[in-house]
Amino acid sequence: MKTEKFLELLVEELELETPISESTNLKELEEWDSMVAMMLIGVVSNEFDMTLSAKDIEEITTVQSLINKIGAEKFL
């Protein structure tokens, strides 16, 4: 999946009000709460067949750190 497509998917699936970039700190988004975290887990599971743990969510800050956790090679 291209990074741009992933960014669009996150905005749509997480119901974000503003566009995001790789440097966006997810936890600083106005919409960020436990429900959005659960939705993020669902998006990653559906798109990449990967389960993020609570520890993963705790460690992820930026979109880039999420991409790194998923595996940057999946975004070529």
Summary of the structure (lengths in Angstrom):
residues: 76
radius of gyration: 11.1
end to end distance: 6.9
largest distance: 29.7
contacts: 187
relative contact order: 0.19
helix: 62%
strand: 3%
